[in-house]
Amino acid sequence: MRIRLPHRRMLVAAGLSVLVAVAAIGGRYALISRRRVPPPVTISVRVRGATLQVPQGTTFGGIIRLEGLRPKTGRLFDVDGNVIAGHSNPGTILLDGRPSSLNVQLAPGDRIRVVGGADRTEATITVRNHERSWAPGDPQFSLSVAHHDEVITEGAVSGEAAGIRFVPTGRVKTPRTVALTFDDGPSPTYTPQILRMLRRDHVPATFFVIGELAERYPDLVRAEIRSGMSVGNHSWDHPDSPPFVDLAPARVRSEISRTNAELARLGDRAHLFRPPGGSFDPSLVAVAQAEGVRVVLWDVDPRDWAPGATASKIARAVLGNVKPGAVVELHDGGGDRSATVAALPKIIRGIRRMGLRLGAIR
């Protein structure tokens, strides 16, 4: 019996039908697959001022980790401006302006801001010590002495002194003595003239010298010491701008210590300091004390340095204001001091006629 095979056209048609069916099934499956796997959803948030797209469901802690957000830490300074701790204030990261839990999911439009820790200066405390010995003030404006309470403001962490003041307690003793003081020297022109007058009239006085001038004219400082005068520190180079009180503590220490070292080399152990321009505050007094010197100012200023100053004006200004215990500020350097030189004999005679002595500050 002869078997008849299907016609080739029939086989081709059947094959095409199968392919169409498979393709239809595959397309339907692919469509179903696309419907079941939706594209990822993102939201917009602002991080440090920039807009970012992040997956929905991202947490506050997650964005911090993803972006490596880390606030700058703030430092803690002592009262002298030195760093005590480099990581004292850790700063913070805010979500919409507020601290938030790290597990909170971000919402569209959320703002993440990194806030660095602020630098801080340590708090201060006040310590009061009673001094029973008779002593001048510090700063000293006159020759009066008293029992004092020493009031110290110091750093609560470092213990460094931020300010020292002396509050008189009880009776004040004032000698019938006036102190003549001379600033801004030594001067090769005027200091020798003033020294001759003081030696001739047996007047002890006090010279507040500038360190760099003492280095330049050492023989004049030695002459002051040999003549029995007190020699004090008036800074190294008399900085005027900014005011001395506004200088950094390290600069103030340098101005004092360099001059002290120069005076020690010349044979004087300075324990008096007059800041340029009389510029001071409690912190400057504390720095000076740490350098072993007492701040000395004045209570009579005839302005012998001012333009138009004459010998008669200077003498009248001094004699019209001196009283027992007065400290008079004059100048032997820093400009033309011929009027001061001419006024000095009148000043000395006038003070003695009042029944007052003349003495140096010790």
Buried (B, 14 or more C-beta within 10 A) or exposed (E): EEEEEEEEEEEEEEEEEEEEEEEEEEEEEEEEEEEEEEEEEEBEBBBEEEEBEBEEEBBBBBBBEEBEBEBBBBBBBBBBEEEBBEEBBEBEBBBBEEEBEEEEEBEEEBEBBBEBBEEBBBEBEEEEEEBEEEBBBBBBBBBBBBBBEBBBBBBEBBEBBBBBBBBBEEEBEBBEBBBBBBBBBBBEBBBBBBBEBBBEEEBBBBBBBBBBBBBEBBEBBBBBBEBEBBBBBBBBBBBEEEBBBEBEBEBBBBBBBBBBEBBEEBEBEBBBBBBBBBBBEBBBBBBBBBBBBBBBBBBBBBEBBEEEBEBEBBBBBBBEEBEBBBBBBBBBBBBEBBBBBBBBBBBBEBBBEEEBBBBBBE
